[in-house]
Amino acid sequence: MSVITTTAPAKPLIIGGLTAAMVAGAATAAVATAGEFAGISLVVGGAPIPASGFAMLTVIFSVAGLVLAVGLARWARRPRTTFVRATLALTALSLVPDALVGASVATKVLLMVTHVVAASIVIPAIARRLSA
């Protein structure tokens, strides 16, 4: 079995990915705060979610996506295509729990919007640094 390696510079990928994770974290916190300011409850399953929780989870899952990208950059034949397809599928799957949680429809939509906002920032930022 042969291993296919591609050479995407790891440092720009990591720095760009971490920067995108931080921007996405701030963006999701801002969206959650704006939603709360507009009267949308951030109470899910009886417990309130603080805006900082949106930021923290966004950064954590964005870093997980970055780890995926680093692995794909090393071992995938077409890292960019594989990364985009995988992360779009994972983003779609991340909406399922939002639809099922015990919360108002407005809260569920707000949760879904934060996922889409994060994905729209992180996926392109990382993908453009991967080999086609």
C-alpha positions in Angstrom: 0.0 0.0 0.0 1.4 3.4 -0.9 0.7 6.6 0.9 -0.1 9.6 -1.2 1.4 12.7 0.2 0.8 16.2 -1.0 2.7 19.2 0.2 0.5 22.0 1.5 2.6 24.2 3.7 1.5 23.3 7.2 2.3 26.6 8.8 0.0 28.8 6.6 -2.7 26.1 6.9 -2.5 26.1 10.7 -2.3 29.8 11.2 -5.1 30.5 8.7 -7.2 27.8 10.3 -6.7 29.1 13.8 -7.4 32.6 12.7 -10.6 31.5 11.0 -11.6 29.6 14.2 -11.2 32.7 16.3 -13.1 34.9 13.8 -15.9 32.3 13.6 -16.0 32.0 17.4 -16.5 35.8 17.6 -19.1 35.7 14.8 -21.2 33.0 16.4 -21.1 34.8 19.8 -22.2 38.0 18.0 -25.0 36.2 16.2 -26.2 34.6 19.5 -26.0 37.9 21.3 -27.9 39.6 18.5 -30.5 36.9 18.5 -30.9 37.2 22.3 -31.2 41.0 21.9 -33.9 40.5 19.4 -35.8 38.4 21.9 -34.8 34.9 20.9 -34.3 32.7 24.0 -30.9 31.0 24.3 -32.4 28.4 26.7 -32.0 24.9 25.4 -33.3 21.9 27.4 -34.0 24.2 30.4 -30.5 25.6 30.6 -29.3 28.9 29.1 -26.4 28.9 26.7 -24.1 31.9 27.2 -22.7 33.7 24.2 -19.2 32.7 25.3 -20.4 29.0 25.0 -21.1 29.6 21.3 -17.6 31.0 20.8 -15.9 28.2 22.8 -17.7 25.4 21.0 -17.1 27.0 17.6 -13.4 27.2 18.2 -13.2 23.7 19.5 -15.0 22.2 16.5 -13.1 24.5 14.1 -9.8 23.2 15.5 -11.2 19.6 15.0 -11.8 20.6 11.3 -8.3 22.0 11.1 -6.9 18.7 12.4 -8.9 16.9 9.7 -7.5 19.3 7.1 -3.9 18.8 8.2 -4.4 15.0 7.9 -6.0 15.3 4.5 -3.2 17.7 3.3 -0.8 14.9 4.1 -2.6 11.8 3.0 -5.5 12.6 0.6 -5.1 12.6 -3.1 -7.4 15.7 -3.4 -7.3 17.3 0.0 -9.4 20.4 -0.8 -12.2 18.5 -2.4 -12.2 15.9 0.3 -12.2 18.5 3.0 -15.0 20.6 1.5 -17.2 17.5 1.0 -16.5 16.1 4.5 -17.1 19.4 6.3 -20.2 20.3 4.4 -21.6 16.9 5.3 -20.6 17.4 8.9 -22.2 20.8 9.0 -25.4 19.3 7.7 -25.2 16.6 10.3 -24.6 19.3 13.0 -28.0 20.8 12.3 -29.8 17.6 13.3 -29.4 18.0 17.1 -30.5 21.6 16.8 -33.7 20.5 15.2 -34.3 17.9 17.9 -33.5 19.9 21.1 -36.1 21.0 23.5 -36.4 24.7 22.5 -38.6 27.1 20.7 -38.5 27.2 16.9 -36.8 30.5 16.9 -34.1 29.2 19.2 -33.6 26.1 17.0 -33.3 28.4 13.9 -30.8 30.6 15.8 -28.7 27.6 16.7 -28.7 26.4 13.1 -27.7 29.9 11.9 -24.7 29.9 14.1 -23.6 26.6 12.6 -23.9 27.9 9.1 -22.1 31.2 10.0 -19.2 29.3 11.5 -19.0 26.9 8.5 -19.1 29.8 6.0 -16.1 31.3 7.7 -14.0 28.3 8.5 -14.5 26.0 5.6 -13.4 28.4 2.8 -10.5 29.8 5.0 -9.1 26.3 5.4 -10.0 25.0 2.0 -8.2 27.7 0.1 -5.0 26.7 1.8 -5.3 23.0 0.7 -4.1 21.6 -2.6 -6.8 21.1 -5.2 
